[in-house]
Amino acid sequence: MGQKKTKLNGAEASVNWESIRLTVAQAAAVANKTPKALRMDIARNRIPYRRWGKSIVILKHELLEFMSDLPGVSVEEARANVEGKP
C-alpha cells in the first residue's frame, strides 16, 4: 500500500496507510496474542476492527486506545505508587 494520494475535504493529501492500519498478524503482535486468538476476538467483536470486502482492517490508533482503556495500572498510577513508597 504505502504512500497514497487521496482527497480530504477537497484537498489532495498524502497518506501513509502502513502507519495507520495493521494486519491481523501485526495487531496480534501488538496485543501479545497469536493471530488465531486475535481472529477469535474479532469473531466475538471483542476488539475494534473494520471489514473491507473480505479483508480485516485494524486501525492502529483504535487498537492502542482500546488497549489503554483495559483494566490495570496506568503509567501515572505506577509512578505514583513507586514514588509514594519509602
Sequence and secondary structure as in RCSB ss.txt:
>XXXX:A:sequence
MGQKKTKLNGAEASVNWESIRLTVAQAAAVANKTPKALRMDIARNRIPYRRWGKSIVILKHELLEFMSDLPGVSV
EEARANVEGKP
>XXXX:A:secstr
  EEEEEETTEEEEEEGGGTEE HHHHHHHHTS HHHHHHHHHTT S  EEETTEEEEEHHHHHHHHHTSSS  H
HHHHHHHHT  
